[in-house]
Amino acid sequence: MGNRRRTSKYLSYILRHNPDEIGLSLDPAGWARLDDLIGKSRDAGRSISRDDILEVITGGGKQRFTLSADGKYIRANYGHSIDVDLEYEPLAPPEHLFHGTAERNLDSIRRKGLRPGNRQYVHLSGTREDARSVGQRHGRPVVLEVYSLDMHRNGMRFYRSDAGIWLTKHVPPEYLRFPDH
């Protein structure tokens, strides 16, 4: 695994799930001082530089992280299991969004819908291709179509991350179209 990928996984773990592991403080919106992240990582035995972090931010297509305008703070854009307020405004989604999952999850999804699991939100993609790519990470991929605009019209909120990922708290099964198998 390359250095950029290792750094990205490390940043994801610390900024999305466990800043306490290195004694890092996040503000309520998930921002951490970049210098604190680098210093506390070093103190915990993980040497990362500002350049390593900038390479992750600019070199990956997923836009997992954002630097503040002044370059002093960093945060993860989505995927948190810790409680943060990303300050996204509710937004009307397109008519359909998509969710990639593994085929083995379909029975549970048919009963309960899509739930965030250990994250704050269910993650939805704007295209079938992006959803399939996500599903492949978890096993034999299946793409579910989400009737997102109908959900929105019925009072359910959607947000769009800086990375273009659509977020919602839950997708009930009646708003899902399952593939024919």
Secondary structure as the mmCIF struct_conf table of DSSP 4:
data_model
#
loop_
_struct_conf.conf_type_id
_struct_conf.id
_struct_conf.beg_label_comp_id
_struct_conf.beg_label_asym_id
_struct_conf.beg_label_seq_id
_struct_conf.end_label_comp_id
_struct_conf.end_label_asym_id
_struct_conf.end_label_seq_id
HELX_RH_AL_P HELX_RH_AL_P1 ASN A 3 SER A 12
HELX_RH_PI_P HELX_RH_PI_P1 TYR A 13 HIS A 17
HELX_RH_3T_P HELX_RH_3T_P1 PRO A 19 ILE A 22
TURN_TY1_P TURN_TY1_P1 GLY A 23 GLY A 23
TURN_TY1_P TURN_TY1_P2 PRO A 28 ALA A 29
BEND BEND1 GLY A 30 GLY A 30
STRN STRN1 ALA A 32 ARG A 33
HELX_RH_AL_P HELX_RH_AL_P2 LEU A 34 ASP A 43
TURN_TY1_P TURN_TY1_P3 ALA A 44 GLY A 45
HELX_RH_AL_P HELX_RH_AL_P3 ARG A 50 GLY A 59
BEND BEND2 GLY A 61 LYS A 62
STRN STRN2 PHE A 65 LEU A 67
TURN_TY1_P TURN_TY1_P4 ALA A 69 ASP A 70
BEND BEND3 GLY A 71 LYS A 72
STRN STRN3 TYR A 73 ALA A 76
BEND BEND4 ASN A 77 TYR A 78
BEND BEND5 SER A 81 ILE A 82
HELX_LH_PP_P HELX_LH_PP_P1 TYR A 88 PRO A 90
HELX_LH_PP_P HELX_LH_PP_P2 ALA A 92 PRO A 94
BEND BEND6 GLU A 95 GLU A 95
STRN STRN4 LEU A 97 ALA A 102
HELX_RH_3T_P HELX_RH_3T_P2 GLU A 103 ASN A 105
HELX_RH_AL_P HELX_RH_AL_P4 LEU A 106 LYS A 112
STRN STRN5 LEU A 114 LEU A 114
TURN_TY1_P TURN_TY1_P5 GLY A 117 ASN A 118
BEND BEND7 ARG A 119 TYR A 121
STRN STRN6 VAL A 122 LEU A 124
STRN STRN7 SER A 125 SER A 125
BEND BEND8 GLY A 126 THR A 127
HELX_RH_AL_P HELX_RH_AL_P5 ARG A 128 GLN A 136
TURN_TY1_P TURN_TY1_P6 ARG A 137 HIS A 138
BEND BEND9 GLY A 139 ARG A 140
STRN STRN8 PRO A 141 VAL A 146
HELX_RH_AL_P HELX_RH_AL_P6 SER A 148 ARG A 153
TURN_TY1_P TURN_TY1_P7 ASN A 154 GLY A 155
STRN STRN9 TYR A 159 ARG A 160
TURN_TY1_P TURN_TY1_P8 ASP A 162 ALA A 163
BEND BEND10 GLY A 164 GLY A 164
STRN STRN10 TRP A 166 THR A 168
BEND BEND11 LYS A 169 LYS A 169
STRN STRN11 VAL A 171 VAL A 171
HELX_RH_3T_P HELX_RH_3T_P3 PRO A 173 TYR A 175
STRN STRN12 LEU A 176 ARG A 177
HELX_LH_PP_P HELX_LH_PP_P3 PHE A 178 ASP A 180
#
